[in-house]
Amino acid sequence: MPKEILMPSLSAGMEEGTLARWLKAEGDAVAAGEIIAEIETDKATMEMEAAESGTLGALLVAAGTSGVIINTPIAILLQPGETLSQAPTLATPATPPAPPVAPADPKPAGQAQPQPQPADDLPPRHLASPLARRLAAAGQIDLATLEGSGPRGRIVRVDVERALAAAPTMPATAPSVAEAPPAPAVETRAERVTRLPHSAMRRVIARRLLESKQTVPHFYLSVECEIDRLLSLRADLNAVAADEYKLSVNDLVIKAAAKALRIVPEANAMWTEDAILRFDDVDVSVAVATDGGLITPVLRHADEKSLGTLSNEIKELAGRARANKLKPEDYQGGGFTVSNLGMYGVVSFAAIINPPQSCILAVGAGKRRAVVRDDDTIVPATVMNCTLSVDHRSVDGAIGARYLAAFKDLIERPLRLLA
């Protein structure tokens, strides 16, 4: 009996995903463990392996289809001697019985009898996915005008979206000629717009950020750090590192953020309805911008790693994040997040907390400016603004202030980062 290949669940809590790409075509032989497709989850694009050997008899879901529910059949695997006609998914449905004819309802003499609708007036049923039907209905697209790109000519999401993009912009309703108001004297032109369908990642980011701002009581603390010693240490270490690593300011900031959590462990916490959870390990999430949105891979035991190891691991995780190659264990967990926009010239900003964490540190660009010392002397210095966003349910203001003081001390006395 042919076997159905089902949409897999590739991460905790995954309910649906996008079938990004088929790596095998209908009729291709596949071996157990061979990669046959790429599945886009809310965090990354992951590879799907064949559970057993056979031949791909049919691809039921076209590449690029989003919103595919887990455990939905997406392909048919055949063994030698089997045919598609034996597959339950592709079996021809039996002709439904004709509906029973209702008994004639006698009408008074002279009253017109209802005439039966001719069969040609019934709307035809086109081969299309449920999602494609919904999009077509919302966009007033006639399925009969579309040519499907899915298996056996099935109309899928991308077919409808192409039709929507090609269709001219029309008003939702048009008044009749008699009701139409006189044309205005000013000229108007059609609005130009590019439609960007939501990816699974973008939907999850939107939901989590909205949840964070609506349910987490944020408060913000800022501190200014002089980073001239930090910049000097970075230059010295890079000069002797050869090709082993190349430190960035962000690497040193993340190391300082991690060591400060070891000094003030109360900030390494999470709120639950029953208790405040304080993490024993210092696992720092690092915000990485990708084409699909922001993702936060996790540096495990960040306080214990050397600067060179930390730098190389950050670059490796960021590269895989931008290529959508992260595994669930790469981005799940973490007790604290660092978000750095200094490389874009942003001087200061306040970040949204990454639930269920309690703190996120927003790091701005270092800028040269005049600084007044305690003895009233004025000296030039490179100053970096850092803002801590805090969940007041689990981390009090005094704890947040102590954390920032520890972080500032590590940044301004950076030799401690080498210990």
C-alpha positions in Angstrom: 0.0 0.0 0.0 1.4 3.4 -0.9 2.4 5.5 2.1 1.6 9.2 2.7 4.5 11.5 3.6 3.1 13.8 6.3 4.0 17.4 7.1 6.5 17.0 10.0 6.6 18.8 13.3 10.1 20.2 13.5 10.1 22.3 16.6 8.2 22.5 19.9 4.8 24.0 19.5 4.8 24.0 15.7 1.3 23.8 14.3 1.9 24.7 10.7 4.7 25.6 8.3 5.7 26.5 4.8 6.9 23.9 2.4 9.7 26.0 1.1 11.3 23.7 -1.5 11.1 20.2 -2.9 14.6 18.7 -3.4 13.1 15.7 -5.2 10.6 15.5 -8.1 7.8 13.1 -8.8 9.2 9.8 -10.0 12.6 10.2 -8.2 13.9 7.4 -6.1 14.7 8.3 -2.5 16.7 6.5 0.2 15.9 6.4 3.9 17.5 9.4 5.6 17.9 11.4 2.3 16.9 15.1 2.4 13.7 15.5 0.2 12.4 18.9 1.2 13.0 22.1 3.1 10.4 23.2 5.6 10.2 26.8 6.9 9.1 27.1 10.5 8.6 30.2 12.5 12.3 30.4 13.2 14.3 28.8 10.4 14.2 26.7 7.3 14.9 23.1 8.2 15.6 19.9 6.2 13.1 17.1 6.0 14.5 13.5 5.7 12.7 10.6 4.1 11.7 8.0 6.7 12.1 5.1 4.3 13.2 4.3 0.8 10.9 4.2 -2.2 9.8 6.3 -5.2 8.0 9.7 -5.0 4.8 8.9 -6.7 3.1 12.3 -6.3 3.8 15.7 -4.6 0.5 16.8 -3.0 1.6 20.2 -1.8 3.4 22.6 -4.2 6.7 24.3 -3.2 6.1 27.7 -1.6 2.8 26.7 0.0 2.4 28.3 3.5 0.0 27.3 6.3 0.5 23.6 5.8 -0.9 21.9 9.0 1.4 19.3 10.6 0.5 15.7 9.8 -1.2 16.8 6.5 -0.2 14.5 3.6 2.3 16.3 1.4 3.5 13.5 -0.9 2.9 9.8 -1.7 5.8 7.2 -1.4 5.5 4.1 -3.6 7.2 0.7 -3.3 8.0 -1.5 -6.2 4.8 -2.8 -7.9 2.6 -0.1 -6.3 0.6 2.5 -8.2 -0.9 5.8 -7.3 -4.4 4.4 -7.9 -3.9 2.4 -4.7 -3.2 5.5 -2.6 -6.1 6.6 -0.4 -5.3 10.2 -0.7 -5.6 10.1 -4.5 -8.4 7.6 -4.8 -11.2 8.7 -7.0 -14.2 9.6 -4.8 -17.4 7.7 -5.4 -20.1 9.6 -7.2 -22.4 11.1 -4.6 -26.0 9.9 -4.7 -28.5 12.2 -6.2 -30.3 14.3 -3.6 -33.8 13.1 -2.8 -36.6 14.9 -4.7 -38.8 16.7 -2.4 -42.5 16.0 -2.8 -44.3 18.6 -4.9 -45.9 21.3 -2.8 -49.3 21.9 -4.2 -49.9 25.6 -5.0 -53.2 27.4 -5.3 -54.5 27.7 -8.7 -53.0 30.6 -10.7 -49.8 30.8 -8.5 -46.6 30.4 -10.5 -44.6 27.2 -9.9 -40.9 27.5 -9.2 -38.8 26.5 -12.1 -35.8 24.2 -11.6 -32.3 25.7 -12.1 -30.5 24.3 -15.2 -27.4 22.3 -14.4 -25.3 24.9 -16.3 -26.1 27.6 -13.7 -24.5 25.6 -10.9 -21.0 27.0 -10.1 -18.2 24.6 -11.3 -15.8 23.1 -8.7 -12.2 23.8 -9.5 -9.2 21.9 -8.2 -7.7 24.3 -5.6 -6.3 24.2 -2.1 -8.5 25.5 0.7 -6.0 28.4 1.3 -6.1 29.3 -2.4 -9.9 29.3 -2.3 -10.0 31.7 0.7 -7.5 34.1 -0.9 -9.4 34.0 -4.2 -12.7 34.8 -2.5 -11.2 37.6 -0.5 -9.6 39.1 -3.6 -12.6 38.5 -5.9 -10.5 36.3 -8.2 -12.4 33.8 -10.4 -10.7 30.4 -10.0 -11.8 29.5 -13.6 -9.4 32.2 -14.9 -6.4 30.7 -13.2 -4.0 28.0 -14.4 -2.8 25.9 -11.4 0.9 25.2 -10.8 0.4 22.5 -8.2 0.3 18.7 -8.7 -2.2 17.7 -11.5 -2.9 21.4 -12.2 -4.1 22.2 -8.7 -4.5 25.9 -8.0 -2.3 26.8 -5.0 -1.6 30.0 -3.0 1.1 31.3 -5.3 -1.2 31.2 -8.3 -3.8 33.3 -6.6 -1.2 35.8 -5.3 0.2 36.2 -8.8 -3.3 37.0 -10.0 -3.8 39.5 -7.2 -0.6 41.2 -8.0 -1.5 41.5 -11.7 -5.0 42.6 -11.1 -5.7 46.4 -11.3 -6.6 48.1 -8.1 -10.4 48.5 -8.0 -12.7 50.0 -5.3 -14.5 47.6 -3.1 -17.9 48.8 -4.3 -18.9 51.1 -7.2 -22.0 53.3 -7.1 -24.5 53.0 -9.9 -24.4 55.6 -12.7 -27.5 57.3 -11.2 -26.0 57.5 -7.7 -22.5 58.5 -8.8 -21.5 62.0 -7.6 -20.0 64.5 -10.0 -16.3 63.9 -10.8 -14.0 66.1 -8.7 -12.0 68.7 -10.5 -8.6 67.3 -9.2 -6.7 64.6 -10.9 -6.1 61.3 -9.0 -3.7 58.4 -9.6 -3.7 54.8 -8.6 -1.8 54.0 -5.4 1.4 52.0 -6.0 2.0 49.3 -3.4 4.0 46.1 -3.1 2.3 43.2 -1.3 4.6 41.2 0.9 2.8 38.1 2.3 3.6 37.3 5.9 6.1 34.5 6.5 5.7 32.1 9.4 8.6 33.8 11.2 7.1 37.3 10.7 3.7 36.1 12.1 5.3 34.7 15.2 7.5 37.8 15.8 4.4 40.0 15.5 2.4 37.9 17.9 5.2 37.7 20.5 6.0 41.4 20.4 2.4 42.3 20.8 2.1 39.9 23.7 5.2 41.3 25.3 4.1 44.9 25.1 0.6 44.2 26.3 1.3 41.8 29.1 4.8 42.6 30.4 5.2 45.7 32.6 8.3 47.2 31.0 10.5 49.8 32.7 13.8 51.2 31.4 17.2 52.0 32.9 20.0 53.7 31.0 23.8 54.0 31.6 26.6 55.7 29.7 29.9 53.7 29.4 33.3 55.1 28.4 34.7 52.5 26.0 38.2 53.9 25.1 40.0 51.2 27.2 37.7 48.6 25.7 38.6 49.7 22.1 42.3 49.7 23.0 42.0 46.1 24.4 40.2 45.0 21.3 42.9 46.3 19.0 45.6 44.7 21.1 43.9 41.3 21.2 43.2 41.4 17.4 46.8 42.2 16.7 48.0 39.0 18.4 45.1 36.8 17.3 46.4 36.1 13.8 43.6 34.3 12.0 42.2 32.6 15.1 39.5 35.2 15.7 38.7 38.9 15.1 36.9 40.5 18.0 34.2 43.1 17.5 32.9 45.6 20.0 29.7 43.5 20.2 31.7 40.4 21.2 33.1 42.3 24.2 29.7 43.7 25.1 28.1 40.3 25.1 31.0 38.9 27.3 30.5 41.8 29.7 26.7 41.3 29.8 27.2 37.6 30.6 29.8 38.2 33.4 27.5 40.9 34.9 24.7 38.2 35.1 27.1 36.1 37.2 27.7 39.0 39.5 24.0 39.9 39.7 22.2 36.6 39.2 18.8 38.1 40.2 18.6 39.7 36.7 18.9 36.2 35.1 15.3 35.4 35.8 11.9 34.6 34.4 8.4 35.3 35.7 5.8 32.5 36.0 2.4 32.6 37.8 3.7 30.3 40.5 7.3 31.5 41.1 10.2 33.6 39.8 12.7 31.3 38.1 16.4 32.1 38.3 18.6 30.4 35.9 21.8 28.7 37.1 23.4 28.9 33.7 24.2 32.1 31.9 22.8 31.6 28.4 22.7 34.9 26.4 20.4 35.4 23.4 21.9 37.6 20.7 19.6 39.5 18.4 20.4 38.9 14.7 18.6 40.7 11.8 17.7 38.5 8.9 15.7 39.0 5.7 12.7 37.3 7.4 12.9 39.2 10.7 14.7 39.2 14.0 15.9 35.9 15.5 17.9 35.4 18.7 20.3 32.4 18.7 21.6 31.5 22.1 25.2 31.4 23.4 25.3 28.7 26.0 27.5 29.4 29.1 28.5 32.7 27.7 30.3 33.8 30.9 32.6 30.8 30.8 33.8 31.1 27.2 37.0 32.8 26.1 36.6 35.9 24.0 38.0 34.2 20.9 35.6 31.2 21.3 32.7 33.5 22.0 33.5 35.7 18.9 33.7 32.7 16.6 30.5 31.1 17.9 28.6 34.4 17.5 29.7 34.7 13.9 28.8 31.1 13.2 25.4 31.3 14.7 24.7 34.7 13.0 25.7 33.2 9.6 23.4 30.2 10.0 20.6 32.5 11.2 20.8 34.6 8.1 20.9 31.4 5.9 17.8 30.0 7.8 19.9 27.0 8.9 19.4 27.2 12.7 18.2 24.2 14.6 15.6 24.5 17.3 18.2 24.0 20.0 20.1 27.0 18.6 17.4 29.5 19.4 15.3 27.9 22.2 15.9 29.0 25.8 18.2 31.7 26.9 17.7 33.9 30.0 18.8 37.3 28.8 19.1 39.1 25.4 21.5 41.6 24.0 20.4 43.8 21.0 23.1 46.0 19.4 22.2 48.6 16.8 25.4 50.6 17.3 26.8 49.4 14.0 23.9 51.3 12.3 24.8 54.5 14.0 21.9 54.4 16.4 23.0 56.2 19.6 20.3 54.9 22.0 17.1 52.9 21.9 14.8 50.8 24.2 14.2 47.2 23.1 11.1 45.1 23.7 11.6 42.2 26.2 11.9 38.8 24.6 9.4 36.6 26.6 9.7 34.7 28.8 12.9 36.4 29.7 12.9 39.4 32.1 15.6 41.7 30.6 17.0 42.8 27.3 20.0 45.1 26.9 19.9 47.7 24.0 23.4 48.9 23.0 24.0 52.0 21.0 27.0 53.4 19.1 30.0 54.8 20.8 30.4 58.5 20.1 33.3 60.9 20.9 32.4 63.7 23.1 33.6 65.9 26.0 33.3 64.4 29.4 33.6 66.2 32.8 35.6 64.4 35.4 35.0 64.6 39.2 37.8 67.2 39.5 35.9 69.3 36.9 38.5 68.7 34.2 37.1 68.2 30.7 38.5 65.4 28.6 37.5 63.7 25.2 36.0 60.2 25.5 34.1 57.6 23.5 30.8 57.1 25.2 28.3 54.3 24.6 24.7 54.4 25.8 23.1 51.2 27.0 19.4 50.8 28.0 18.1 47.9 30.0 14.4 47.0 29.5 13.1 45.1 32.5 10.1 43.1 33.5 9.1 44.7 36.8 7.2 41.5 37.9 10.4 39.5 38.3 13.3 42.1 38.4 13.0 45.2 40.7 14.5 48.6 39.8 17.3 48.2 42.4 18.3 44.8 40.8 18.3 46.4 37.4 20.4 49.3 38.6 23.0 46.9 40.2 23.2 44.9 37.0 23.9 48.0 34.9 26.5 49.1 37.4 28.3 45.7 37.2 28.1 45.8 33.4 29.4 49.4 33.2 32.4 48.5 35.5 33.3 45.5 33.3 33.1 47.7 30.1 35.2 50.5 31.6 37.7 48.0 33.2 37.8 45.5 30.4 40.9 43.5 31.6 38.4 41.8 33.9 36.8 40.2 30.8 39.9 38.1 30.4 39.6 36.5 33.8 
